[in-house]
Amino acid sequence: MLVDACVRCPVFDPQAEESRAPWLVDMTRTADLADRAVSEISKAGQSTFWDRDHRCSVLMHLARQSVSGARDLLYSLLGRLSDSDDVVGVEQIVELDGADGLVFVARRLGQHLSEDADFWVDDTPVAALDEQTGTGTGLRALEAVATSDADVAQYLEALQRPRGEERGHLKAPPRLGKGGAQAHEARMKAITPLDVIALVRRDPKDRCFWLAGWGLHADSASLETVFAAMLEETSPSRISRFLRVFIRRGVPRFDDAILNWVDMDGGGGAAAVKVLAHLDEPRVRALALSRLTPPGSDPSALPLLVSNFRPGDHRVVEDVLRPVDDESTRHTILYDALNVFEANPVPEATAALCFVYEHTPCTHCRARAARLLAGLATIPTWILEEAAFDASKEMRKLALSGSASSGRPTRGPS
């Protein structure tokens, strides 16, 4: 099982959750299974990007501990996935070997460019070295060898080319380095409400998730302008995009129209629920109870309780928490339950929070549930004992610093 976890990515959301590689490598070394892990990774065939990325991370940590064959195997895995511009092993090789690793990576990317003129590259390898040694070191390392290495020169040249819609995609957004958050806020504030309205009415193919960021930084008058345009709209797809403006900030005021949009198809209904979650409003609470209590018992309405929670509502949440086979659906339900109790931390939530801890597939949500229980001073002994061996550093730290509640451990809703 341990070796298999080194071969296949064992996390629910690899983009968001911390890497398991350091934890796994420590255990394989302790169990004297490091050589076997290298052997099994070498025999693993083509698979998902995240499985291959995870193997590279495991090999990087094994190589740091001088495990035989780990470094060579990591370098051999560097490559492009079939029918994709995704390349695995880039950041791990640069993190392991610094400037030498960057030159190797750039050379391989340059070779891919020679083989395929449509191959797309970005500055991820360069930025990976800059993060280690300071801004500018990555480019300087490549420029020093580019005069005598055609493949590295090819990669550097590709970084300077404009990447526009003629290539079938937009250029990747710049990384948010120092001051990046302020620059992003400035870009959002430069967009006027009339720009937003015109964009939505053009019915772009883009789903415009960035509109949530615009809404977060917009002033009250701008939000009111867009809100008024949304209330006049009849197209479900446009309403759905307009709603994204208010997902993180909420709407300027309540309007019954938003209640009617909760059942809209195509993502609009879910967006309407998220918008209504910001409002402490009797009609929103009434909708929440009608959806969450029998015969409805629909957990997708949980966000409606975030701002409309009342004493005793922990039972309403408990009643819709049931095991669900599909991981994504289960995660969404338990994530929403956590949001309710983070906004309304009550000791009576202990049973529901224990259920979330036990059943969520997500490391972050497990830690959030444990933090809430610790903050309420109701965290059971069994969670602290289990957390001491958790893959998450945060959970292991909690186990060391936490104190369990007294009384019989609670394991969640029956």
N, C-alpha and C positions, 0 to 999 in steps of 0.2 A: 504493500500500500504506500509506503514512504517513497520508494523509488518511482512508483507510478505517478505520484504527485509531483515528482521532478520532471516528468515527461509531458504531463497534461496539465494545462493551467487550471488550478483548483479554485479560482475565485469567480464570484457572480458577475462582477463588473470590473474587468481589468483596467479600464480607463480611469476609474475613480478610486479603486481600492489599492492599498499599499501592496508592494510586491511580497509574495511569500518566499522568494528565493533565499534571503539571508537566514530566515528561520528554518527552512527545509535543509539548507546546506549544513547548518550547525547540527541538526539531528542526524543527517547522513554521516557526518564525520564522527559523531558520538557512537553511532551504531555500526561504524566501520563499513558503510555502504557507499562511500563516495566513488570508488572505482566502478562499482556496479552501476551507479547512476550515470556515469560517463558512458559506459558501455550501452546501456539501454537508450540513452539519448542518441547515440550514434546509429542505432538500428531503427529509430523512429522514422516513419515515412512522412510524406507530405500531409499536412493537416492545416488547421486554422492559423491565421496570423498570430492570435494570442497564445496558442500552444507553442508555436515556434519562438515567439518573443520571450515567453517564459523560460523555455529551454536555454536560450541565450543568456538570460539573467542568472540562471542556476550555474551555467558554465563559467560565467564571469566570476561569481563568488568562489566557485571551486578553484579556478585558476589563481585567484588571490591567495588561496591556501596551498598553492603549488601541487594540486592534485594532478597526477600524470595524465596527459592527453587532453585536459580541459581547455587550455588555451588554443591548441591547434584545432580542436573540434569547433570551438566558437568561431574562429576565423573561417573555417570551411562552411559554416552555416550562413555566413553573410551572403545575402543574395535577394533577388527580386522574386516575389511570388508570381506564379503564372497568371496571365491575364490581369495584371494589376501593376500599379506603380509603387505598391508597398514594398519596402525593403526591410528585412529583419536583421538584427545584429548590429545596427549602426551605433546606437547610443552605448550599448554594452562594450563594444570594442574601444570606442573613444574613452569611455570612463575607465576602462582597464589599463590602456596603454597610452593615453594622452595624445601628444602630437604625432607620435609614430602610428598610433591607431587611426587618427584622423587621416593621415596621408594614405594609409591602406584603404580606408573606406572611400575616400575621394577618388582614388585610382579605380576602384571597382565601379563606382557610379559613373565615372567617365567612360569606362568600357561599355556599360549599359547604354549610355548616350550614343556611342559609336554604332551600336547594334540596332538602336531604335530611336529615330529622330523625334518621335512623339513621347519618349520617356520623360517624365516630369521629376525634377529635383528641387529641393529647397535647402535652406541653410541650417537644417536640424543638426548635421554633424559639426558644423562650425560653432553653432551656439552651444553644443554640448561641451566643447573644449573651453569656450569662453566662460562658461559657468564654473569650470574648475580653476582656471588660471587668469581670468580677467578678459574684459572685452578687447577684441582686436587680435588676440593671440592665435585664434583659429585661422583667420585669413593670412596672417603673417607666416604661419607654419606652411600653408599651402603655397603661397606665393614664392617661398624660398626654394621649392622643388619644381614649381610649374615650368620653369624655363628649360628643364631637362626631362620633364615627364609629361608626355602629350596627353595622357589620360587625366591627370590632375588638372592640366590646363583646360581640357575640355569641360570638366566639372565647373571650374571657376568661370569660364565663359558662359556656361548655361545659367549660372546664378545672376548674371547681369542682363539676361534677355527678358523682355517684358512677357508676362504670362497672362494673356487676356482671353476674351471669349472666343477668339479664333481657334484656341486649342480645345474648346469644348468645356472649359471650366473657368472659374474666376481665380485669380491669384489668392493663395492662402493668406489669411490676415496676419499682420506682423505679430511677433511675440510681444507680450507685455513685460518689458524689462522694467528697470527703475523709471518711475514716473509714467509707466504705461497706463495705469489706472486713470491718472489725471488726463492723459492724452485721449483715452477712450471716452471719458466723460465730456471732454471738449468737443470731440467729433459728434457725439450724440446731441449736444446742445446746439451745434451748428445746423442741425436738421430742424426745419420749422414744422409746425403742425400741418400746414398746408402741403408740405412735401410728403408727409405721412399719408394724408388723405388721398393725394393724387396717386401715390404708389399703390395703395390698397385698391383703388378704383381701376388701376391698370390691369388687375388680375394677374400678377406675376406668377411664374412657375415656382419661384422661391417661396417657401412657407413663412419667411420673414420672422424667424424666432428672435432676431435681434431687436424687434420692436419692444420686447419686454425691457431691454436695456434703455431704449429711448424713453419709455414711460417712466422708468425709475428716476431719470435725471431731468425730466421735463418740469417746467413750472406749472403752477395751478391753472393759469389762463390757457396754456397750450393743451393741457389735459382736458379742460372743459371744451375746447374747440373740437378735439378729436372725439370726445364723448358725444357731443351733439351730432356729429356726422355719423357716428355708429348707430345712434338711435333712429336715424332716418333711413338706414340701410335695410334692404330686404334680401339681398343675396347671402345665403348661408356661408359661402366661402369668404366673402368680404367681412361679414360679421366676425367670423372666426379669427381673421387676421387683426381686425380692430381690437378684439378682446385681448390679444397678446400684449397690447400696450399696457393693460391694466392688471396683468397677472401678478406682478411683483409689488405694485403700488396700491392697487384698488381703484375704484371709480370715484369721481368727485361726489356723487350722491347716488342713492338707491333709485332704481326705476324698475317697475314691474316687468318690463320687456326682458330684462336679464333672466328673470325666473322662467320665462317662456323659452329661453334658449338652452336651458339645461338638457333638454332631450334632443338637441340638434345633432345631426350626424357629422362625420368627418372631422372630429376633434373639437368642434365648436362647443359641444355640450360639456366636455371636460374642462375647456377653457372658462366657460361660464361658471362652473362650480368653483374653480380656483379664484375667479374674480369675486364671487359672492362670499368666499371665505374671509375676506377682509371686513365684511360688514356685520356690525352688531345690530340686527334688525329682526323684529318679531316674525315677519313673513319668511325670512331666511331660516330662522329656527323652526318654524312650522314645517317648511319644506324638508329640512333635515330630518325631523322626527317622522314625517310621513314616509320618507324613503328608507330610514334606518330601522324602524320598528316593524314587526310583523303586520301584515303579510309581506311587506316589501323586503326588509332586511338586506338592503342594497349597500354594501360597503363603499361604493364609489361616492356616496354622499357624505362620507366622514369629514372631508374638509369644511363642510358647512357648519360644523360644530366648533371650529377653531375660535371664532369670535362670538359664538352663541352657546357656549358651554354653561350649564347650570349645575348646582349641587345634585348629585345622583346620576349625572349623565355618564359616569364611568361604566354603569351597567349597560347603557345603550351601546357603548363601544365594545364591551365584552361580548355582548350578544351577537355581534357580526364578525367576531374574530374566530374563524374556523380554519383548520388546515386546508390548503389549496395546493393541488399538485403542480400547477404551472408556476415556475419560479418567478417569472416577471409579474404575473397577476398578484401573487402572494406578496412580493416586495412592495408593489404599489399600495396594497391595502395596509400593510404594516407600517410603511413610511407615513401614510396619512394618519394612522393612529398615533404615531410618535408626534407628529405635528400638533395634534389636538392636545396631548398631554404636556408637550413643551410649553405651549401657550397657557395651559391650565394645570400646573403640577399639583396634584392632590394625592395624599397617601392612599386613598381608595383606588388609585390607578395601579397599585402594585401588581395585582393579578394579571391585568392586561399587559403591563410592561414585561412581566416575566414571560408571558406568551410570545410577545414580540422578540424578546431575547432568544428564546428557544427555536423559533420558527423562521426568522428572517434569513434569507440567503446572503445578506449583505453585511460585510464587516462593519461599515460605518453605522448602520442601523443598530447592530448588536451593541456597539459601543455607546451609541446615543441612549439606548434603553438602560444600559448599565449605569451611565452617568446620571440619568434621571432617578433611578432607584437609589443610587448613592446620595444624591442631593436630598431625597426625601427621607433618608436614613431608614429605608425599608429593604435594602438589598439583602437577599438571602445568603446564607453561608454557602450553599451549593454553587451559586454563581461566582462568588469570590474564589472558591476552590478550583472551579473549572477555568476561570479567567487566568489563573497563574500559568496555565499551559496553552493559552490562546496564541494564535498566529500573529495577532495584533500587538505591537509594542504598547499601545495605549491601554489595552485590556490587561496586559501583564503588570503595567504600572499601577492600574487601579487595584489589582489584586494585592499588591504590596502595601498600598496606602489605605485601602478601604477597611471598614469594619462592618460586620454583618449585623442585620437586625436580629433581635431576639425572637423567640417563639418558633413555631413550626414553619419550615420553608414553604413558600408559595410557588407553585409551578404553572400558574396561569389558569385561564378559564377552563372549566370542565366541559 
